[in-house]
Amino acid sequence: MELDESRIDDAVLALLYLGLHQGARAWKGFDWGAMERLYEAGMITDPRGRAKSVMFTEEGLERSRQLLEQLFGKRA
């Protein structure tokens, strides 16, 4: 099966918002390929390293909140 990586990246970015802590930090327990693409897109800080979390950029934080609502919010 061929996967749409941009849709996967949107879902990962949205789910990162669920692990939000200490302002704009999120736990980094997701696919490394997706995390690297989000970093390259300027949504998060570099996921490589010993830290167990990444920082959202200002744009990434807002986009992740929007995607969480869009992809997983209950419809009225």
PQR file with spaces between the fields and no chain letter, atoms N, CA, C, O and H, PARSE charges and radii, in Angstrom:
ATOM       1  N    MET     1       0.843   -1.169    0.000 -0.4000 1.5000
ATOM       2  CA   MET     1       0.000    0.000    0.000 -0.0000 2.0000
ATOM       3  C    MET     1       0.891    1.237    0.000  0.5500 1.7000
ATOM       4  O    MET     1       1.866    1.307    0.748 -0.5500 1.4000
ATOM       5  N    GLU     2       0.556    2.200   -0.833 -0.4000 1.5000
ATOM       6  CA   GLU     2       1.278    3.468   -0.852 -0.0000 2.0000
ATOM       7  C    GLU     2       0.607    4.427    0.134  0.5500 1.7000
ATOM       8  O    GLU     2      -0.615    4.571    0.135 -0.5500 1.4000
ATOM       9  H    GLU     2      -0.236    2.142   -1.440  0.4000 1.0000
ATOM      10  N    LEU     3       1.410    5.076    0.967 -0.4000 1.5000
ATOM      11  CA   LEU     3       0.882    5.971    1.998 -0.0000 2.0000
ATOM      12  C    LEU     3       1.112    7.429    1.623  0.5500 1.7000
ATOM      13  O    LEU     3       2.116    7.768    0.996 -0.5500 1.4000
ATOM      14  H    LEU     3       2.403    4.959    0.967  0.4000 1.0000
ATOM      15  N    ASP     4       0.187    8.275    2.009 -0.4000 1.5000
ATOM      16  CA   ASP     4       0.295    9.717    1.808 -0.0000 2.0000
ATOM      17  C    ASP     4       1.018   10.302    3.020  0.5500 1.7000
ATOM      18  O    ASP     4       0.405   10.526    4.064 -0.5500 1.4000
ATOM      19  H    ASP     4      -0.628    7.999    2.518  0.4000 1.0000
ATOM      20  N    GLU     5       2.315   10.547    2.879 -0.4000 1.5000
ATOM      21  CA   GLU     5       3.121   11.019    4.009 -0.0000 2.0000
ATOM      22  C    GLU     5       2.648   12.361    4.543  0.5500 1.7000
ATOM      23  O    GLU     5       2.795   12.624    5.736 -0.5500 1.4000
ATOM      24  H    GLU     5       2.813   10.365    2.031  0.4000 1.0000
ATOM      25  N    SER     6       2.090   13.211    3.708 -0.4000 1.5000
ATOM      26  CA   SER     6       1.635   14.514    4.206 -0.0000 2.0000
ATOM      27  C    SER     6       0.444   14.340    5.157  0.5500 1.7000
ATOM      28  O    SER     6       0.319   15.089    6.126 -0.5500 1.4000
ATOM      29  H    SER     6       1.971   12.997    2.738  0.4000 1.0000
ATOM      30  N    ARG     7      -0.420   13.375    4.897 -0.4000 1.5000
ATOM      31  CA   ARG     7      -1.542   13.111    5.810 -0.0000 2.0000
ATOM      32  C    ARG     7      -1.045   12.476    7.098  0.5500 1.7000
ATOM      33  O    ARG     7      -1.561   12.766    8.177 -0.5500 1.4000
ATOM      34  H    ARG     7      -0.319   12.766    4.110  0.4000 1.0000
ATOM      35  N    ILE     8      -0.047   11.611    6.988 -0.4000 1.5000
ATOM      36  CA   ILE     8       0.556   11.018    8.195 -0.0000 2.0000
ATOM      37  C    ILE     8       1.184   12.123    9.038  0.5500 1.7000
ATOM      38  O    ILE     8       1.007   12.155   10.256 -0.5500 1.4000
ATOM      39  H    ILE     8       0.372   11.375    6.111  0.4000 1.0000
ATOM      40  N    ASP     9       1.913   13.022    8.398 -0.4000 1.5000
ATOM      41  CA   ASP     9       2.558   14.128    9.118 -0.0000 2.0000
ATOM      42  C    ASP     9       1.519   15.001    9.809  0.5500 1.7000
ATOM      43  O    ASP     9       1.738   15.443   10.937 -0.5500 1.4000
ATOM      44  H    ASP     9       2.057   12.996    7.408  0.4000 1.0000
ATOM      45  N    ASP    10       0.385   15.256    9.147 -0.4000 1.5000
ATOM      46  CA   ASP    10      -0.685   16.039    9.773 -0.0000 2.0000
ATOM      47  C    ASP    10      -1.212   15.333   11.019  0.5500 1.7000
ATOM      48  O    ASP    10      -1.424   15.969   12.052 -0.5500 1.4000
ATOM      49  H    ASP    10       0.207   14.897    8.231  0.4000 1.0000
ATOM      50  N    ALA    11      -1.427   14.014   10.922 -0.4000 1.5000
ATOM      51  CA   ALA    11      -1.934   13.266   12.075 -0.0000 2.0000
ATOM      52  C    ALA    11      -0.918   13.261   13.216  0.5500 1.7000
ATOM      53  O    ALA    11      -1.295   13.440   14.374 -0.5500 1.4000
ATOM      54  H    ALA    11      -1.255   13.498   10.083  0.4000 1.0000
ATOM      55  N    VAL    12       0.358   13.059   12.906 -0.4000 1.5000
ATOM      56  CA   VAL    12       1.394   13.069   13.946 -0.0000 2.0000
ATOM      57  C    VAL    12       1.470   14.440   14.602  0.5500 1.7000
ATOM      58  O    VAL    12       1.567   14.538   15.825 -0.5500 1.4000
ATOM      59  H    VAL    12       0.664   12.913   11.965  0.4000 1.0000
ATOM      60  N    LEU    13       1.426   15.495   13.803 -0.4000 1.5000
ATOM      61  CA   LEU    13       1.475   16.846   14.366 -0.0000 2.0000
ATOM      62  C    LEU    13       0.288   17.087   15.287  0.5500 1.7000
ATOM      63  O    LEU    13       0.442   17.673   16.358 -0.5500 1.4000
ATOM      64  H    LEU    13       1.347   15.415   12.809  0.4000 1.0000
ATOM      65  N    ALA    14      -0.892   16.640   14.877 -0.4000 1.5000
ATOM      66  CA   ALA    14      -2.083   16.786   15.720 -0.0000 2.0000
ATOM      67  C    ALA    14      -1.935   15.997   17.012  0.5500 1.7000
ATOM      68  O    ALA    14      -2.258   16.503   18.086 -0.5500 1.4000
ATOM      69  H    ALA    14      -1.018   16.164   14.007  0.4000 1.0000
ATOM      70  N    LEU    15      -1.453   14.773   16.920 -0.4000 1.5000
ATOM      71  CA   LEU    15      -1.301   13.944   18.118 -0.0000 2.0000
ATOM      72  C    LEU    15      -0.198   14.439   19.037  0.5500 1.7000
ATOM      73  O    LEU    15      -0.274   14.243   20.250 -0.5500 1.4000
ATOM      74  H    LEU    15      -1.191   14.362   16.047  0.4000 1.0000
ATOM      75  N    LEU    16       0.822   15.073   18.485 -0.4000 1.5000
ATOM      76  CA   LEU    16       1.853   15.678   19.336 -0.0000 2.0000
ATOM      77  C    LEU    16       1.229   16.696   20.289  0.5500 1.7000
ATOM      78  O    LEU    16       1.688   16.855   21.421 -0.5500 1.4000
ATOM      79  H    LEU    16       0.884   15.232   17.500  0.4000 1.0000
ATOM      80  N    TYR    17       0.189   17.381   19.833 -0.4000 1.5000
ATOM      81  CA   TYR    17      -0.480   18.382   20.666 -0.0000 2.0000
ATOM      82  C    TYR    17      -1.064   17.748   21.931  0.5500 1.7000
ATOM      83  O    TYR    17      -1.154   18.402   22.970 -0.5500 1.4000
ATOM      84  H    TYR    17      -0.183   17.252   18.914  0.4000 1.0000
ATOM      85  N    LEU    18      -1.459   16.477   21.842 -0.4000 1.5000
ATOM      86  CA   LEU    18      -2.010   15.796   23.028 -0.0000 2.0000
ATOM      87  C    LEU    18      -0.968   15.645   24.135  0.5500 1.7000
ATOM      88  O    LEU    18      -1.317   15.594   25.315 -0.5500 1.4000
ATOM      89  H    LEU    18      -1.386   15.945   20.999  0.4000 1.0000
ATOM      90  N    GLY    19       0.293   15.575   23.762 -0.4000 1.5000
ATOM      91  CA   GLY    19       1.358   15.439   24.748 -0.0000 2.0000
ATOM      92  C    GLY    19       1.968   16.764   25.153  0.5500 1.7000
ATOM      93  O    GLY    19       3.065   16.797   25.710 -0.5500 1.4000
ATOM      94  H    GLY    19       0.576   15.617   22.804  0.4000 1.0000
ATOM      95  N    LEU    20       1.282   17.843   24.885 -0.4000 1.5000
ATOM      96  CA   LEU    20       1.777   19.189   25.174 -0.0000 2.0000
ATOM      97  C    LEU    20       2.028   19.360   26.674  0.5500 1.7000
ATOM      98  O    LEU    20       1.183   19.012   27.499 -0.5500 1.4000
ATOM      99  H    LEU    20       0.390   17.816   24.433  0.4000 1.0000
ATOM     100  N    HIS    21       3.194   19.897   27.011 -0.4000 1.5000
ATOM     101  CA   HIS    21       3.532   20.197   28.406 -0.0000 2.0000
ATOM     102  C    HIS    21       4.572   21.314   28.433  0.5500 1.7000
ATOM     103  O    HIS    21       5.242   21.569   27.431 -0.5500 1.4000
ATOM     104  H    HIS    21       3.880   20.179   26.340  0.4000 1.0000
ATOM     105  N    GLN    22       4.702   21.960   29.550 -0.4000 1.5000
ATOM     106  CA   GLN    22       5.677   23.033   29.752 -0.0000 2.0000
ATOM     107  C    GLN    22       5.633   24.054   28.617  0.5500 1.7000
ATOM     108  O    GLN    22       6.670   24.408   28.055 -0.5500 1.4000
ATOM     109  H    GLN    22       4.159   21.753   30.363  0.4000 1.0000
ATOM     110  N    GLY    23       4.467   24.514   28.290 -0.4000 1.5000
ATOM     111  CA   GLY    23       4.325   25.547   27.264 -0.0000 2.0000
ATOM     112  C    GLY    23       4.190   24.980   25.871  0.5500 1.7000
ATOM     113  O    GLY    23       3.077   24.764   25.392 -0.5500 1.4000
ATOM     114  H    GLY    23       3.624   24.227   28.747  0.4000 1.0000
ATOM     115  N    ALA    24       5.318   24.734   25.211 -0.4000 1.5000
ATOM     116  CA   ALA    24       5.267   24.279   23.820 -0.0000 2.0000
ATOM     117  C    ALA    24       6.075   23.000   23.595  0.5500 1.7000
ATOM     118  O    ALA    24       6.521   22.736   22.478 -0.5500 1.4000
ATOM     119  H    ALA    24       6.223   24.909   25.600  0.4000 1.0000
ATOM     120  N    ARG    25       6.263   22.211   24.646 -0.4000 1.5000
ATOM     121  CA   ARG    25       6.981   20.934   24.512 -0.0000 2.0000
ATOM     122  C    ARG    25       5.990   19.806   24.281  0.5500 1.7000
ATOM     123  O    ARG    25       4.852   19.856   24.749 -0.5500 1.4000
ATOM     124  H    ARG    25       5.900   22.425   25.553  0.4000 1.0000
ATOM     125  N    ALA    26       6.441   18.774   23.543 -0.4000 1.5000
ATOM     126  CA   ALA    26       5.607   17.595   23.298 -0.0000 2.0000
ATOM     127  C    ALA    26       6.494   16.352   23.334  0.5500 1.7000
ATOM     128  O    ALA    26       7.641   16.393   22.889 -0.5500 1.4000
ATOM     129  H    ALA    26       7.365   18.733   23.162  0.4000 1.0000
ATOM     130  N    TRP    27       5.972   15.259   23.857 -0.4000 1.5000
ATOM     131  CA   TRP    27       6.709   14.004   23.902 -0.0000 2.0000
ATOM     132  C    TRP    27       6.902   13.503   22.485  0.5500 1.7000
ATOM     133  O    TRP    27       5.999   13.623   21.657 -0.5500 1.4000
ATOM     134  H    TRP    27       5.040   15.226   24.219  0.4000 1.0000
ATOM     135  N    LYS    28       8.071   12.940   22.192 -0.4000 1.5000
ATOM     136  CA   LYS    28       8.402   12.564   20.819 -0.0000 2.0000
ATOM     137  C    LYS    28       8.369   11.053   20.583  0.5500 1.7000
ATOM     138  O    LYS    28       9.376   10.471   20.178 -0.5500 1.4000
ATOM     139  H    LYS    28       8.805   12.843   22.865  0.4000 1.0000
ATOM     140  N    GLY    29       7.254   10.428   20.824 -0.4000 1.5000
ATOM     141  CA   GLY    29       7.137    8.984   20.665 -0.0000 2.0000
ATOM     142  C    GLY    29       6.498    8.565   19.355  0.5500 1.7000
ATOM     143  O    GLY    29       5.675    7.649   19.346 -0.5500 1.4000
ATOM     144  H    GLY    29       6.436   10.900   21.153  0.4000 1.0000
ATOM     145  N    PHE    30       6.846    9.199   18.256 -0.4000 1.5000
ATOM     146  CA   PHE    30       6.231    8.893   16.975 -0.0000 2.0000
ATOM     147  C    PHE    30       7.284    8.472   15.962  0.5500 1.7000
ATOM     148  O    PHE    30       8.485    8.567   16.217 -0.5500 1.4000
ATOM     149  H    PHE    30       7.515    9.943   18.264  0.4000 1.0000
ATOM     150  N    ASP    31       6.823    8.009   14.822 -0.4000 1.5000
ATOM     151  CA   ASP    31       7.670    7.564   13.723 -0.0000 2.0000
ATOM     152  C    ASP    31       8.766    8.583   13.435  0.5500 1.7000
ATOM     153  O    ASP    31       8.489    9.773   13.287 -0.5500 1.4000
ATOM     154  H    ASP    31       5.848    7.932   14.615  0.4000 1.0000
ATOM     155  N    TRP    32      10.016    8.112   13.355 -0.4000 1.5000
ATOM     156  CA   TRP    32      11.152    9.007   13.160 -0.0000 2.0000
ATOM     157  C    TRP    32      11.102    9.717   11.820  0.5500 1.7000
ATOM     158  O    TRP    32      11.506   10.876   11.721 -0.5500 1.4000
ATOM     159  H    TRP    32      10.240    7.145   13.476  0.4000 1.0000
ATOM     160  N    GLY    33      10.608    9.036   10.776 -0.4000 1.5000
ATOM     161  CA   GLY    33      10.504    9.672    9.470 -0.0000 2.0000
ATOM     162  C    GLY    33       9.566   10.864    9.509  0.5500 1.7000
ATOM     163  O    GLY    33       9.871   11.927    8.969 -0.5500 1.4000
ATOM     164  H    GLY    33      10.280    8.095   10.856  0.4000 1.0000
ATOM     165  N    ALA    34       8.416   10.678   10.155 -0.4000 1.5000
ATOM     166  CA   ALA    34       7.442   11.769   10.279 -0.0000 2.0000
ATOM     167  C    ALA    34       8.016   12.908   11.125  0.5500 1.7000
ATOM     168  O    ALA    34       7.842   14.080   10.791 -0.5500 1.4000
ATOM     169  H    ALA    34       8.168    9.814   10.594  0.4000 1.0000
ATOM     170  N    MET    35       8.694   12.566   12.207 -0.4000 1.5000
ATOM     171  CA   MET    35       9.276   13.599   13.061 -0.0000 2.0000
ATOM     172  C    MET    35      10.327   14.409   12.289  0.5500 1.7000
ATOM     173  O    MET    35      10.393   15.631   12.424 -0.5500 1.4000
ATOM     174  H    MET    35       8.835   11.614   12.478  0.4000 1.0000
ATOM     175  N    GLU    36      11.128   13.739   11.499 -0.4000 1.5000
ATOM     176  CA   GLU    36      12.148   14.430   10.705 -0.0000 2.0000
ATOM     177  C    GLU    36      11.489   15.350    9.679  0.5500 1.7000
ATOM     178  O    GLU    36      11.946   16.475    9.482 -0.5500 1.4000
ATOM     179  H    GLU    36      11.074   12.747   11.390  0.4000 1.0000
ATOM     180  N    ARG    37      10.428   14.892    9.027 -0.4000 1.5000
ATOM     181  CA   ARG    37       9.737   15.736    8.048 -0.0000 2.0000
ATOM     182  C    ARG    37       9.107   16.955    8.719  0.5500 1.7000
ATOM     183  O    ARG    37       9.127   18.048    8.153 -0.5500 1.4000
ATOM     184  H    ARG    37      10.057   13.978    9.188  0.4000 1.0000
ATOM     185  N    LEU    38       8.546   16.782    9.923 -0.4000 1.5000
ATOM     186  CA   LEU    38       7.973   17.920   10.651 -0.0000 2.0000
ATOM     187  C    LEU    38       9.062   18.921   11.035  0.5500 1.7000
ATOM     188  O    LEU    38       8.839   20.132   11.009 -0.5500 1.4000
ATOM     189  H    LEU    38       8.529   15.895   10.383  0.4000 1.0000
ATOM     190  N    TYR    39      10.220   18.416   11.385 -0.4000 1.5000
ATOM     191  CA   TYR    39      11.356   19.289   11.690 -0.0000 2.0000
ATOM     192  C    TYR    39      11.773   20.063   10.439  0.5500 1.7000
ATOM     193  O    TYR    39      11.979   21.275   10.495 -0.5500 1.4000
ATOM     194  H    TYR    39      10.401   17.433   11.406  0.4000 1.0000
ATOM     195  N    GLU    40      11.894   19.363    9.316 -0.4000 1.5000
ATOM     196  CA   GLU    40      12.288   20.009    8.065 -0.0000 2.0000
ATOM     197  C    GLU    40      11.251   21.035    7.599  0.5500 1.7000
ATOM     198  O    GLU    40      11.593   22.004    6.922 -0.5500 1.4000
ATOM     199  H    GLU    40      11.727   18.378    9.270  0.4000 1.0000
ATOM     200  N    ALA    41       9.980   20.815    7.967 -0.4000 1.5000
ATOM     201  CA   ALA    41       8.914   21.758    7.604 -0.0000 2.0000
ATOM     202  C    ALA    41       8.837   22.942    8.562  0.5500 1.7000
ATOM     203  O    ALA    41       8.044   23.860    8.348 -0.5500 1.4000
ATOM     204  H    ALA    41       9.703   20.027    8.517  0.4000 1.0000
ATOM     205  N    GLY    42       9.655   22.931    9.618 -0.4000 1.5000
ATOM     206  CA   GLY    42       9.679   24.045   10.555 -0.0000 2.0000
ATOM     207  C    GLY    42       8.577   24.008   11.601  0.5500 1.7000
ATOM     208  O    GLY    42       8.241   25.043   12.176 -0.5500 1.4000
ATOM     209  H    GLY    42      10.299   22.186    9.791  0.4000 1.0000
ATOM     210  N    MET    43       8.008   22.833   11.861 -0.4000 1.5000
ATOM     211  CA   MET    43       6.923   22.706   12.839 -0.0000 2.0000
ATOM     212  C    MET    43       7.436   22.402   14.250  0.5500 1.7000
ATOM     213  O    MET    43       6.811   22.784   15.240 -0.5500 1.4000
ATOM     214  H    MET    43       8.281   21.992   11.394  0.4000 1.0000
ATOM     215  N    ILE    44       8.582   21.711   14.332 -0.4000 1.5000
ATOM     216  CA   ILE    44       9.163   21.322   15.622 -0.0000 2.0000
ATOM     217  C    ILE    44      10.675   21.515   15.570  0.5500 1.7000
ATOM     218  O    ILE    44      11.262   21.703   14.505 -0.5500 1.4000
ATOM     219  H    ILE    44       9.090   21.401   13.528  0.4000 1.0000
ATOM     220  N    THR    45      11.285   21.463   16.748 -0.4000 1.5000
ATOM     221  CA   THR    45      12.740   21.500   16.832 -0.0000 2.0000
ATOM     222  C    THR    45      13.291   20.137   16.435  0.5500 1.7000
ATOM     223  O    THR    45      12.538   19.174   16.289 -0.5500 1.4000
ATOM     224  H    THR    45      10.807   21.310   17.614  0.4000 1.0000
ATOM     225  N    ASP    46      14.593   20.061   16.263 -0.4000 1.5000
ATOM     226  CA   ASP    46      15.253   18.831   15.833 -0.0000 2.0000
ATOM     227  C    ASP    46      14.934   17.686   16.802  0.5500 1.7000
ATOM     228  O    ASP    46      15.223   17.794   17.994 -0.5500 1.4000
ATOM     229  H    ASP    46      15.205   20.843   16.382  0.4000 1.0000
ATOM     230  N    PRO    47      14.341   16.587   16.304 -0.5600 1.5000
ATOM     231  CA   PRO    47      13.971   15.488   17.190  0.2800 2.0000
ATOM     232  C    PRO    47      15.145   14.592   17.581  0.5500 1.7000
ATOM     233  O    PRO    47      15.014   13.766   18.485 -0.5500 1.4000
ATOM     234  N    ARG    48      16.285   14.744   16.916 -0.4000 1.5000
ATOM     235  CA   ARG    48      17.444   13.915   17.245 -0.0000 2.0000
ATOM     236  C    ARG    48      18.064   14.397   18.541  0.5500 1.7000
ATOM     237  O    ARG    48      18.105   15.596   18.817 -0.5500 1.4000
ATOM     238  H    ARG    48      16.391   15.414   16.182  0.4000 1.0000
ATOM     239  N    GLY    49      18.536   13.468   19.320 -0.4000 1.5000
ATOM     240  CA   GLY    49      19.181   13.817   20.580 -0.0000 2.0000
ATOM     241  C    GLY    49      18.583   13.050   21.733  0.5500 1.7000
ATOM     242  O    GLY    49      17.694   12.218   21.548 -0.5500 1.4000
ATOM     243  H    GLY    49      18.503   12.494   19.096  0.4000 1.0000
ATOM     244  N    ARG    50      19.065   13.329   22.905 -0.4000 1.5000
ATOM     245  CA   ARG    50      18.670   12.575   24.094 -0.0000 2.0000
ATOM     246  C    ARG    50      17.373   13.044   24.733  0.5500 1.7000
ATOM     247  O    ARG    50      16.750   12.303   25.494 -0.5500 1.4000
ATOM     248  H    ARG    50      19.787   14.004   23.055  0.4000 1.0000
ATOM     249  N    ALA    51      16.967   14.253   24.435 -0.4000 1.5000
ATOM     250  CA   ALA    51      15.738   14.773   25.048 -0.0000 2.0000
ATOM     251  C    ALA    51      14.552   13.896   24.649  0.5500 1.7000
ATOM     252  O    ALA    51      14.489   13.393   23.528 -0.5500 1.4000
ATOM     253  H    ALA    51      17.473   14.855   23.817  0.4000 1.0000
ATOM     254  N    LYS    52      13.624   13.721   25.571 -0.4000 1.5000
ATOM     255  CA   LYS    52      12.447   12.899   25.313 -0.0000 2.0000
ATOM     256  C    LYS    52      11.298   13.705   24.721  0.5500 1.7000
ATOM     257  O    LYS    52      10.208   13.184   24.483 -0.5500 1.4000
ATOM     258  H    LYS    52      13.675   14.129   26.482  0.4000 1.0000
ATOM     259  N    SER    53      11.565   14.985   24.491 -0.4000 1.5000
ATOM     260  CA   SER    53      10.514   15.832   23.922 -0.0000 2.0000
ATOM     261  C    SER    53      11.123   16.785   22.905  0.5500 1.7000
ATOM     262  O    SER    53      12.339   16.969   22.842 -0.5500 1.4000
ATOM     263  H    SER    53      12.450   15.409   24.684  0.4000 1.0000
ATOM     264  N    VAL    54      10.249   17.381   22.115 -0.4000 1.5000
ATOM     265  CA   VAL    54      10.636   18.407   21.156 -0.0000 2.0000
ATOM     266  C    VAL    54       9.843   19.659   21.475  0.5500 1.7000
ATOM     267  O    VAL    54       8.845   19.610   22.194 -0.5500 1.4000
ATOM     268  H    VAL    54       9.261   17.232   22.166  0.4000 1.0000
ATOM     269  N    MET    55      10.294   20.779   20.934 -0.4000 1.5000
ATOM     270  CA   MET    55       9.572   22.039   21.092 -0.0000 2.0000
ATOM     271  C    MET    55       8.836   22.325   19.792  0.5500 1.7000
ATOM     272  O    MET    55       9.376   22.133   18.703 -0.5500 1.4000
ATOM     273  H    MET    55      11.104   20.818   20.350  0.4000 1.0000
ATOM     274  N    PHE    56       7.599   22.786   19.921 -0.4000 1.5000
ATOM     275  CA   PHE    56       6.885   23.283   18.762 -0.0000 2.0000
ATOM     276  C    PHE    56       7.446   24.650   18.398  0.5500 1.7000
ATOM     277  O    PHE    56       7.842   25.420   19.273 -0.5500 1.4000
ATOM     278  H    PHE    56       7.161   22.942   20.806  0.4000 1.0000
ATOM     279  N    THR    57       7.476   24.945   17.117 -0.4000 1.5000
ATOM     280  CA   THR    57       7.700   26.325   16.713 -0.0000 2.0000
ATOM     281  C    THR    57       6.359   27.033   16.908  0.5500 1.7000
ATOM     282  O    THR    57       5.344   26.376   17.141 -0.5500 1.4000
ATOM     283  H    THR    57       7.154   24.320   16.406  0.4000 1.0000
ATOM     284  N    GLU    58       6.344   28.337   16.818 -0.4000 1.5000
ATOM     285  CA   GLU    58       5.082   29.068   16.963 -0.0000 2.0000
ATOM     286  C    GLU    58       4.072   28.590   15.905  0.5500 1.7000
ATOM     287  O    GLU    58       2.905   28.346   16.211 -0.5500 1.4000
ATOM     288  H    GLU    58       7.168   28.870   16.629  0.4000 1.0000
ATOM     289  N    GLU    59       4.537   28.462   14.675 -0.4000 1.5000
ATOM     290  CA   GLU    59       3.672   27.987   13.585 -0.0000 2.0000
ATOM     291  C    GLU    59       3.220   26.549   13.836  0.5500 1.7000
ATOM     292  O    GLU    59       2.056   26.216   13.611 -0.5500 1.4000
ATOM     293  H    GLU    59       5.485   28.660   14.426  0.4000 1.0000
ATOM     294  N    GLY    60       4.128   25.706   14.295 -0.4000 1.5000
ATOM     295  CA   GLY    60       3.809   24.306   14.544 -0.0000 2.0000
ATOM     296  C    GLY    60       2.782   24.132   15.645  0.5500 1.7000
ATOM     297  O    GLY    60       1.900   23.278   15.543 -0.5500 1.4000
ATOM     298  H    GLY    60       5.073   25.977   14.477  0.4000 1.0000
ATOM     299  N    LEU    61       2.885   24.930   16.696 -0.4000 1.5000
ATOM     300  CA   LEU    61       1.937   24.851   17.806 -0.0000 2.0000
ATOM     301  C    LEU    61       0.526   25.201   17.330  0.5500 1.7000
ATOM     302  O    LEU    61      -0.429   24.494   17.650 -0.5500 1.4000
ATOM     303  H    LEU    61       3.602   25.623   16.779  0.4000 1.0000
ATOM     304  N    GLU    62       0.394   26.269   16.582 -0.4000 1.5000
ATOM     305  CA   GLU    62      -0.919   26.672   16.083 -0.0000 2.0000
ATOM     306  C    GLU    62      -1.460   25.648   15.087  0.5500 1.7000
ATOM     307  O    GLU    62      -2.638   25.296   15.137 -0.5500 1.4000
ATOM     308  H    GLU    62       1.170   26.844   16.322  0.4000 1.0000
ATOM     309  N    ARG    63      -0.609   25.172   14.189 -0.4000 1.5000
ATOM     310  CA   ARG    63      -1.048   24.182   13.191 -0.0000 2.0000
ATOM     311  C    ARG    63      -1.458   22.879   13.869  0.5500 1.7000
ATOM     312  O    ARG    63      -2.437   22.260   13.452 -0.5500 1.4000
ATOM     313  H    ARG    63       0.349   25.458   14.149  0.4000 1.0000
ATOM     314  N    SER    64      -0.749   22.450   14.887 -0.4000 1.5000
ATOM     315  CA   SER    64      -1.087   21.204   15.575 -0.0000 2.0000
ATOM     316  C    SER    64      -2.437   21.324   16.276  0.5500 1.7000
ATOM     317  O    SER    64      -3.226   20.379   16.258 -0.5500 1.4000
ATOM     318  H    SER    64       0.046   22.952   15.226  0.4000 1.0000
ATOM     319  N    ARG    65      -2.712   22.469   16.892 -0.4000 1.5000
ATOM     320  CA   ARG    65      -4.008   22.675   17.542 -0.0000 2.0000
ATOM     321  C    ARG    65      -5.125   22.632   16.518  0.5500 1.7000
ATOM     322  O    ARG    65      -6.159   22.010   16.758 -0.5500 1.4000
ATOM     323  H    ARG    65      -2.071   23.237   16.907  0.4000 1.0000
ATOM     324  N    GLN    66      -4.932   23.287   15.374 -0.4000 1.5000
ATOM     325  CA   GLN    66      -5.936   23.285   14.315 -0.0000 2.0000
ATOM     326  C    GLN    66      -6.184   21.877   13.780  0.5500 1.7000
ATOM     327  O    GLN    66      -7.330   21.474   13.576 -0.5500 1.4000
ATOM     328  H    GLN    66      -4.092   23.792   15.179  0.4000 1.0000
ATOM     329  N    LEU    67      -5.104   21.136   13.556 -0.4000 1.5000
ATOM     330  CA   LEU    67      -5.243   19.781   13.025 -0.0000 2.0000
ATOM     331  C    LEU    67      -5.915   18.845   14.012  0.5500 1.7000
ATOM     332  O    LEU    67      -6.709   17.993   13.613 -0.5500 1.4000
ATOM     333  H    LEU    67      -4.174   21.463   13.722  0.4000 1.0000
ATOM     334  N    LEU    68      -5.607   18.990   15.302 -0.4000 1.5000
ATOM     335  CA   LEU    68      -6.255   18.153   16.301 -0.0000 2.0000
ATOM     336  C    LEU    68      -7.760   18.362   16.258  0.5500 1.7000
ATOM     337  O    LEU    68      -8.529   17.401   16.280 -0.5500 1.4000
ATOM     338  H    LEU    68      -4.961   19.682   15.626  0.4000 1.0000
ATOM     339  N    GLU    69      -8.169   19.603   16.197 -0.4000 1.5000
ATOM     340  CA   GLU    69      -9.598   19.908   16.130 -0.0000 2.0000
ATOM     341  C    GLU    69     -10.225   19.402   14.820  0.5500 1.7000
ATOM     342  O    GLU    69     -11.305   18.812   14.818 -0.5500 1.4000
ATOM     343  H    GLU    69      -7.544   20.384   16.179  0.4000 1.0000
ATOM     344  N    GLN    70      -9.525   19.648   13.720 -0.4000 1.5000
ATOM     345  CA   GLN    70     -10.036   19.246   12.402 -0.0000 2.0000
ATOM     346  C    GLN    70     -10.135   17.729   12.251  0.5500 1.7000
ATOM     347  O    GLN    70     -11.139   17.219   11.754 -0.5500 1.4000
ATOM     348  H    GLN    70      -8.648   20.127   13.722  0.4000 1.0000
ATOM     349  N    LEU    71      -9.106   17.012   12.675 -0.4000 1.5000
ATOM     350  CA   LEU    71      -9.066   15.569   12.460 -0.0000 2.0000
ATOM     351  C    LEU    71      -9.812   14.766   13.514  0.5500 1.7000
ATOM     352  O    LEU    71     -10.358   13.704   13.213 -0.5500 1.4000
ATOM     353  H    LEU    71      -8.290   17.426   13.078  0.4000 1.0000
ATOM     354  N    PHE    72      -9.842   15.261   14.744 -0.4000 1.5000
ATOM     355  CA   PHE    72     -10.356   14.440   15.828 -0.0000 2.0000
ATOM     356  C    PHE    72     -11.461   15.097   16.665  0.5500 1.7000
ATOM     357  O    PHE    72     -11.998   14.466   17.576 -0.5500 1.4000
ATOM     358  H    PHE    72      -9.399   16.124   14.989  0.4000 1.0000
ATOM     359  N    GLY    73     -11.804   16.356   16.366 -0.4000 1.5000
ATOM     360  CA   GLY    73     -12.849   17.035   17.112 -0.0000 2.0000
ATOM     361  C    GLY    73     -14.230   16.448   16.813  0.5500 1.7000
ATOM     362  O    GLY    73     -14.505   16.037   15.686 -0.5500 1.4000
ATOM     363  H    GLY    73     -11.368   16.868   15.626  0.4000 1.0000
ATOM     364  N    LYS    74     -15.080   16.414   17.811 -0.4000 1.5000
ATOM     365  CA   LYS    74     -16.453   15.934   17.614 -0.0000 2.0000
ATOM     366  C    LYS    74     -17.234   16.951   16.809  0.5500 1.7000
ATOM     367  O    LYS    74     -17.122   18.159   17.016 -0.5500 1.4000
ATOM     368  H    LYS    74     -14.856   16.748   18.727  0.4000 1.0000
ATOM     369  N    ARG    75     -18.012   16.441   15.903 -0.4000 1.5000
ATOM     370  CA   ARG    75     -18.864   17.303   15.073 -0.0000 2.0000
ATOM     371  C    ARG    75     -20.171   17.574   15.812  0.5500 1.7000
ATOM     372  O    ARG    75     -20.726   16.677   16.446 -0.5500 1.4000
ATOM     373  H    ARG    75     -18.103   15.460   15.735  0.4000 1.0000
ATOM     374  N    ALA    76     -20.659   18.800   15.733 -0.4000 1.5000
ATOM     375  CA   ALA    76     -21.897   19.176   16.415 -0.0000 2.0000
ATOM     376  C    ALA    76     -23.115   18.608   15.704  0.5500 1.7000
ATOM     377  O    ALA    76     -24.244   18.827   16.143 -0.5500 1.4000
ATOM     378  H    ALA    76     -20.208   19.529   15.218  0.4000 1.0000
